[in-house]
Amino acid sequence: MNSISRRVLLARAALAGTALVTAASAHALDAPATTNQKRKVIVTGGHPGDPEYGCGGTIARFTSQGDEVILLYLNEGEPAGTPSSKKGVRIQEARKACSILKARPAFAGQIDGAAIVDPSHYQQFHKLIEQEKPTVVFTHWPIDNHADHRAISNLVYDSWLRMQKSFSLYYYEVSNGSDTLQFSPNAYVDISNQLDLKRQACFAHASQSPEKFYELQQTVTRFRGIESGHPEAEAFIHHLQSPPFELPPSTRQKH
């Protein structure tokens, strides 16, 4: 009697296990593929040059794998009262940098050094983000010495909330210690093979003393490389309440 019961139990367990494996296999087949899909990436910056310096290597990695990347600048890099002879210079530099990185430039229409964060500008900026339907948005870490950096970070965050946290949200650093402060990354991207493209994109902003600022930013990427085990890396903070997003391969992420 006991031996028959054991045989019955074993048979039932085997059938149950087969059913679970079959169900799991069916679920795996039905699950949407996350690799080899074109994604829309928006990298925002206070000024032309900020995304390139903070994320240029990562941007190059995204575009090389077929993702669509938009560099959305809060302003055109021209303070109020810019002489007409100098107008448009930084827009052309931004377009050149985007061409190097195979990204698309866009501008939010604010004025350099006079950022406004109020209900009407929240709404205006939200419309820009909403119409693009991004998979992920990168923006400045909000603890920053530059008001324009803080402004666009807040504008992005507001849009993320309005869109029900539907896109993945990452923060990046720029000129750490000079602009970005108290930045503790939880994600890294190896940019060792993208250094030349990043340098070209940064130096496309020829009117902005790239020799000085590129050297400062490279000190940061070398340090982040030491942290993450790469020759050079860009570091990020992933907002843990936002959807998961796969950064380029060979990326080490802390949990």
N, C-alpha and C positions, 0 to 999 in steps of 0.2 A: 504493500500500500504506500509506504513512504517513498520507495524507489520510483513508483509510477508518478507520484506527485512531483518529485524532483524533475523527471523527464518532461512532464507537462510544463512546469515552470520554465525550464530551460528552452523549450520550444517556443513558448510565448515570448520570452525575452529576446530570442533570435528574431522572431517576426517583428517585434517592436523596434529592435535595432535597425532592421532592414528598412522599415517604414521611415525612421528618422533620417537615415542616410539618403533615402530617395527624396524626402522632402527638402533636406538641406541642399542636395544637388540641384533640384528644381529651382530653389530660391537663388542659388548662385548663378544659374543660367539666366534667370529673370532680372537679376540686379543690373542696374545701368552701369556701363563701363565708365570708369573715371580717368582712364589713361587714353592718350591719343585723341582727346577731345579738345577742340579749340575753345579757349577760355578768354574772357574779356577782363583785362587787368587795367585798373586806373591807378596811377601814381600821382598824388597831388603834392604841390609844393608852394611855398609862399611866393617864390620868384623863379624866373627862368634860371636853371642851374641847380636848384635844390634837389629835385629828383635825380638828376644826373650824378651829383656828388654823393648823395646818400644811398642811391639804389642802382647806379648805372650798370654795375656788373650783373645784378639780378635781372634788370630790364633786358639786357643783352641775352641772358639765358632764356627768359620767357619768349622773346621774339624768335630766337634760334630754334625753339621747339614748336613754333607755329602759333603761339598765343597772340592775340591782339592786345596791344598796349597803347594806352593814351596817357600822355603827360599833361595833367591839368594844373595850370599855374594860376594862382590867385590873382596875380596882376601881370602886367607886361614888363615889369622891372623899371618903370619910368616914374619917378616922383612927380608930383604936381609942379609945373613950371619948368619942365625939361625943355631946353632949347629945341626949336624945330629942326635944327641941323643934326640933332642926336636922336630924334624920334624914330622909332622903328628899328633901331640898331639891335636892341635886345630881342625883339621878335624874330628878326632874321637869324640871330645867333641860336635861339631856341629851335627854330625850324631846322637849322643845320645839325644841331645836336640830335634832334629826333630822327633826322634822316640817317645819321650814323648808327643809331640804335634801332632803326626800323620801327619807330613808334610814331604816333600821331600827336601833334601839339594841340592844346585847347586852352582857352583863357577864360577866367571867371569874371573879368571886367572890373576888378577893383583897382585902387591906386596904390602904388608902392609907398609904404610908410604911412598909409592912412586907412588901414583896414577897418571895415565896419562889420560888427556882428550884432545884428538886431533882427526882429521878426521878419522884416521884408527881405533882408539879405539871406537869412536862413531859408526862406521860401524859394528865392531865386536860385540859390546854390543847390537846394534839393532837387529842383527841376532838372538841372544839369546832370546830376548823378542818376536820377530816376530814368531819364530818357536813354541813358547808356546801358542800363541794366547790367551792371558789373558783376562778375563772379567774385572779385576781391578788390579791395581798395587799400592802398598804402598811403599813410599820411605822417606828418610830423608828430613826434612825441610832444604832448602839450606842455610839459615843463621845459620851457625854452626862453632864452633871453630876448628873442626877436618877436615883436608883437604880430607880425604877419604870419609867422610860423604858428603861433598860438591860435590866431584867428582861423586859419584854414583847418587846423586840427579840430576846433570846436564846430566848424561848419560841417566837416565830414561826420563827426560823431552825431550831430543832430540829424543828418540825413540818414545815417545808419539806423537810428531809433525810429524815424518816420517810416522807414522801409521794413520795419519789424525785424531788424537784425538779420536781414535775408542774405547779405553778402558777407564774406569773410573780411575781417578788419585787422590790419597790421600797422604797427608804428615803426618808423625808422629814425635814425639819428643823423645829424649833420653837424660837422665841426664840434664834436663832443667836447664839453668843457668850455667852449667859447659860446655856442648857441644851445645845443641840447645838454640837459643836466639830469642827473639821477636816473640814468637809463640802464636797466637790468634786463638784457635780452633773454628770450626763451627759444629763439630760433636763429639759425645761421645758414647762409648760402655761400658755398665755395665759389669764389670769383677768380680763381687763379688763372684760368684760361681766357678771361674776359678783360684783363687789365688794359690791354692796348685799346680796345673799343671804348672802355670807360674813360680812359685818359683823353682820347680823341673827342669824345662827347663833352667832357668838362672843358677842354681847351677850345672848343667851339665858342665858348663864352669869353671871347678874347678881350672884351672891354672890362672884365671883372677880375683882373689880376689872378688868372688861373694858376700861375706858378706858386703863389702863396697858398691859395685855398686847397689846391690839389695835394700839396705836400701835407697840409694839416689833416685832410681827410684820409690820406694814405696811412698816416700814423695810426688812425683809428682802425682801418681795415687790417693792418698788420697785427694790431693787438687782438682784434676779434678772431684773426686766424690762429693766433696762439691759443686763445680760449677754446676754439672749436676743432683744432687739429688740422688746419689747412694753412697753406702759405699766406693766403689773404682771404678774408671773408667779410661779408656784410651781415649785420646783425639786426634782428627785429624782435618786437614784442607782439605776439599774437593775442588778441583779445579773446579770452577763454569762453566768452558767451557767444562768440560768432561762429558760424559754421566752419568745420574743418576744411582745410585747403592744402593741397599738396604743392609744396615748394619744389623748385627744380631738383632733379636727382643729385645724389651725393651731398645731401643736406642733412645736417645733424640737428635734431630738435630736442630740447630738454622738456621734460614733463614734470 
